[in-house]
Amino acid sequence: MSTQWDDTTWQKEFLDMKAHKTEVVRLLLEGPRGFRDAWQLGSLHEEYKRLKKRKDELQQQ
């Protein structure tokens, strides 16, 4: 299995899942500009995975 480093579909889906601050929207749409942004983007991706898992579990019930 290979990693798709340029896959940004999760970012677009995450924008629709909840309300975000303008800085977070910029980060999700434009990508990281430095180490701090990259770290925050990784954190947002983990939050996305938790929300996605919860959403999928509720849909199965």
BELQUI-V640067 format. One record per backbone hydrogen bond with DSSP energy under -1.0 kcal/mol. NH is the residue of the N-H (numbers start at 1). CO is the residue of the C=O. If there is no record, write none. Layout:
BEGIN
NH_CO / NH_CO
END
This chain:
BEGIN
5_3 / 7_4 / 12_8 / 13_9 / 14_10 / 15_11 / 25_21 / 26_22 / 27_23 / 28_24 / 29_25 / 30_26 / 31_27 / 38_34 / 39_35 / 40_36 / 41_37 / 42_38 / 43_39 / 44_40 / 45_41 / 46_42 / 47_43 / 48_44 / 49_45 / 50_46 / 51_47 / 52_48 / 53_49 / 54_50 / 55_51 / 56_52 / 57_53 / 58_54 / 59_55 / 60_56
END
